[in-house]
Amino acid sequence: MKRIPKSFKLMAHTITVQLIEEEELERRAGGVPAYGLFVPGELTIYLQNPNRKCKRSVVLQTFYHELFHALFWVANHQWTNEKLVDQCGHLLHQAVSTAEY
C-alpha cells in the first residue's frame, strides 16, 4: 500500500485518518513533536502532512505505526507499548510494500 486511507473499519469502529500540519499535530500531542498520533476517544489517526522536513515515506511508515496503536486498542491489548507497536508497524509496512503478485 503506497496510499494512506481516509478511513478504515476495525470491528464496530470506523477509524478516520487525517493529515494535518506539524504545529497542529504537536498541539494535539500535548506539545511533544510527533509524526503521528492515535486518539482513541476520537477514533482518529492524525498524521503530519508530508513536507520538506517530513518525507512521504516517513508519513507512510508512521501510518502503519499508528495503525497498530488502533489495532491493539480495539483488541484491548498493549496499545501503548511503543516498542511492540513500532516493530509490528515496520513488519507490516515491509510485508505490504514488498509483496509480489
Backbone bond lengths (Angstrom), bond angles and torsions (degrees), N, CA, C in turn:
res aa  C-N    CA-C-N  psi(-1)  N-CA   C-N-CA  omega(-1)  CA-C   N-CA-C  phi
1 M - - - 1.461 - - 1.524 108.05 -
2 K 1.299 116.02 121.15 1.459 121.07 178.96 1.514 111.44 -105.53
3 R 1.340 115.31 -8.96 1.458 119.92 179.26 1.519 109.12 -109.10
4 I 1.310 115.33 153.30 1.451 121.71 178.02 1.525 107.48 -99.94
5 P 1.335 117.27 127.87 1.462 118.95 -178.65 1.526 112.07 -70.93
6 K 1.322 116.09 157.98 1.468 121.50 174.98 1.522 110.12 -81.16
7 S 1.340 115.68 -28.99 1.458 121.20 177.52 1.518 108.76 -163.81
8 F 1.330 115.73 165.37 1.458 122.65 175.47 1.524 107.66 -159.30
9 K 1.317 116.55 164.33 1.465 121.41 -177.67 1.521 110.44 -107.26
10 L 1.326 114.54 139.13 1.455 123.11 170.55 1.527 106.28 -130.84
11 M 1.319 116.43 111.66 1.463 122.70 -173.75 1.525 108.71 52.70
12 A 1.316 118.21 -124.11 1.471 120.42 -176.75 1.526 112.49 -89.32
13 H 1.324 117.09 4.08 1.465 121.33 -174.20 1.525 111.78 -103.54
14 T 1.316 116.07 140.43 1.460 121.60 168.88 1.522 106.83 -102.34
15 I 1.318 115.51 118.26 1.462 121.80 179.43 1.527 107.28 -95.27
16 T 1.319 116.33 125.21 1.461 122.37 178.35 1.525 108.80 -95.37
17 V 1.314 116.38 145.57 1.463 121.90 177.06 1.521 107.97 -119.48
18 Q 1.324 116.18 126.45 1.465 121.02 -179.13 1.516 110.56 -126.48
19 L 1.324 116.12 131.88 1.460 122.17 171.65 1.521 107.74 -91.16
20 I 1.331 116.09 125.03 1.461 120.90 -178.10 1.526 109.67 -132.46
21 E 1.313 116.05 166.67 1.457 121.00 -179.13 1.531 111.01 -72.07
22 E 1.313 115.16 154.93 1.461 122.81 -176.82 1.531 112.79 -52.74
23 E 1.314 117.06 -43.91 1.467 121.21 -177.13 1.528 111.18 -66.46
24 E 1.333 117.06 -39.77 1.458 121.33 178.71 1.524 110.62 -67.05
25 L 1.315 117.16 -39.78 1.460 121.10 178.74 1.529 110.29 -64.22
26 E 1.318 116.71 -43.67 1.461 120.50 178.62 1.529 110.72 -62.12
27 R 1.313 116.97 -39.73 1.469 120.96 177.84 1.533 109.85 -62.81
28 R 1.322 116.61 -45.74 1.469 120.68 -179.94 1.523 111.68 -65.58
29 A 1.322 116.95 -28.44 1.470 121.82 -179.62 1.530 111.59 -87.26
30 G 1.317 117.10 14.58 1.460 120.51 176.58 1.509 114.47 76.03
31 G 1.329 116.02 29.57 1.462 120.51 178.34 1.517 114.17 87.45
32 V 1.321 116.57 4.54 1.461 121.63 -179.88 1.528 108.89 -98.70
33 P 1.333 118.67 128.44 1.470 119.67 176.77 1.530 110.60 -59.73
34 A 1.325 116.66 137.49 1.467 120.78 -178.33 1.521 109.27 -154.26
35 Y 1.327 115.07 155.84 1.465 121.19 173.23 1.522 110.68 -92.55
36 G 1.346 116.17 -24.21 1.448 120.15 -178.43 1.516 111.35 -160.04
37 L 1.336 114.57 167.93 1.462 120.88 -176.20 1.521 108.95 -160.85
38 F 1.341 116.46 132.00 1.461 121.10 171.48 1.516 107.95 -103.84
39 V 1.336 116.47 126.48 1.467 122.06 179.49 1.530 107.57 -114.09
40 P 1.338 117.26 100.84 1.466 120.40 -176.90 1.524 113.52 -57.20
41 G 1.320 118.34 -41.07 1.453 121.23 -178.06 1.515 114.00 -63.53
42 E 1.329 116.79 -21.30 1.466 122.25 178.32 1.530 111.82 -106.10
43 L 1.344 116.55 -6.19 1.467 122.07 -174.90 1.532 109.87 50.50
44 T 1.337 114.76 46.92 1.465 120.61 -175.11 1.519 111.13 -134.93
45 I 1.323 114.51 138.12 1.462 122.24 168.60 1.516 106.29 -103.26
46 Y 1.309 116.45 123.86 1.463 122.38 175.46 1.524 108.04 -103.08
47 L 1.315 116.09 132.61 1.464 122.53 178.23 1.510 109.35 -126.71
48 Q 1.332 115.38 145.41 1.460 119.93 176.40 1.516 109.66 -70.69
49 N 1.318 116.31 134.87 1.460 121.18 174.10 1.525 109.52 -59.37
50 P 1.329 118.10 136.44 1.469 118.75 175.12 1.528 110.05 -60.95
51 N 1.314 115.86 142.37 1.462 121.80 177.40 1.527 108.78 -155.68
52 R 1.314 117.19 -168.58 1.469 119.87 -178.27 1.527 112.14 -62.06
53 K 1.327 117.91 -32.69 1.461 121.34 -178.47 1.524 112.94 -88.99
54 C 1.316 117.31 -18.00 1.471 121.79 -175.59 1.531 108.94 -133.01
55 K 1.326 115.38 99.10 1.466 120.39 -176.17 1.521 111.85 -69.41
56 R 1.319 114.90 156.89 1.467 121.27 -179.75 1.527 111.55 -57.86
57 S 1.327 118.15 -35.88 1.464 120.53 179.52 1.530 111.34 -63.79
58 V 1.317 117.02 -33.60 1.473 121.30 177.15 1.527 109.51 -69.05
59 V 1.316 116.75 -41.82 1.467 120.98 179.23 1.525 109.91 -64.00
60 L 1.326 117.54 -41.82 1.459 120.96 179.43 1.527 110.56 -64.01
61 Q 1.323 118.06 -45.16 1.462 121.07 177.08 1.525 110.23 -61.56
62 T 1.314 116.94 -39.62 1.465 121.28 178.77 1.523 110.92 -63.81
63 F 1.333 116.75 -36.53 1.466 119.35 175.95 1.526 110.32 -57.09
64 Y 1.330 117.67 -47.83 1.462 120.60 -179.61 1.529 111.12 -62.75
65 H 1.314 117.38 -37.83 1.467 121.64 176.19 1.534 109.94 -60.54
66 E 1.322 116.04 -50.97 1.469 119.94 -178.53 1.531 111.35 -68.29
67 L 1.323 117.07 -31.51 1.467 121.01 175.12 1.522 109.90 -56.95
68 F 1.332 117.39 -42.82 1.463 119.51 179.80 1.521 112.27 -70.58
69 H 1.313 118.40 -30.83 1.473 118.27 171.19 1.532 108.77 -58.50
70 A 1.321 116.38 -46.57 1.468 120.99 -178.80 1.534 111.33 -65.39
71 L 1.335 117.20 -45.13 1.463 120.90 179.43 1.524 111.59 -58.77
72 F 1.328 115.75 -48.23 1.462 119.45 -178.95 1.528 111.71 -68.26
73 W 1.326 117.71 -33.69 1.463 120.44 177.16 1.534 110.36 -64.28
74 V 1.332 116.28 -46.94 1.465 120.47 179.66 1.531 110.45 -63.70
75 A 1.330 116.97 -36.60 1.465 121.43 -179.19 1.527 112.07 -81.26
76 N 1.323 117.33 1.58 1.462 122.54 -178.78 1.530 110.77 57.47
77 H 1.326 114.13 45.07 1.456 122.15 -178.86 1.527 108.32 -113.26
78 Q 1.304 117.65 -170.18 1.469 123.16 -175.77 1.525 111.40 -74.45
79 W 1.322 117.18 70.67 1.465 120.74 -172.12 1.522 113.30 -72.37
80 T 1.338 118.33 -14.53 1.470 120.39 178.46 1.529 112.32 -100.01
81 N 1.322 117.79 6.39 1.457 122.24 178.23 1.530 108.55 -78.72
82 E 1.327 116.50 94.81 1.471 121.12 -173.35 1.525 113.16 -61.43
83 K 1.307 117.65 -37.84 1.465 119.88 -179.20 1.528 110.50 -64.30
84 L 1.327 116.78 -47.69 1.461 121.04 179.20 1.529 111.41 -63.98
85 V 1.322 116.67 -46.26 1.462 121.66 179.76 1.528 110.67 -59.38
86 D 1.327 116.88 -44.79 1.462 120.71 -178.18 1.525 111.48 -65.83
87 Q 1.332 117.00 -44.15 1.465 120.15 179.00 1.526 111.34 -61.70
88 C 1.323 116.96 -46.46 1.471 120.58 179.61 1.529 111.26 -63.87
89 G 1.331 116.88 -40.85 1.458 120.74 178.23 1.514 112.24 -60.82
90 H 1.331 116.81 -44.50 1.467 120.73 178.68 1.524 111.20 -64.91
91 L 1.333 116.48 -42.69 1.464 119.76 -178.83 1.525 112.08 -63.63
92 L 1.335 116.68 -46.63 1.461 119.13 179.84 1.523 111.36 -65.47
93 H 1.326 117.01 -41.43 1.467 120.53 178.33 1.524 110.15 -58.42
94 Q 1.332 117.17 -45.34 1.462 120.45 -179.73 1.522 110.72 -64.43
95 A 1.323 117.31 -45.14 1.468 120.14 -178.49 1.526 111.04 -61.64
96 V 1.316 117.04 -45.03 1.471 120.98 -177.77 1.528 110.92 -69.55
97 S 1.333 116.70 -43.42 1.473 119.39 -174.43 1.533 113.22 -75.87
98 T 1.326 117.68 -18.54 1.459 119.71 179.93 1.527 112.85 -107.91
99 A 1.325 117.15 4.52 1.465 120.32 -178.31 1.534 110.47 -63.14
100 E 1.307 115.42 138.97 1.459 121.61 176.63 1.520 108.39 -114.05
101 Y 1.320 116.19 137.38 1.463 121.19 -177.17 1.504 110.04 -119.85
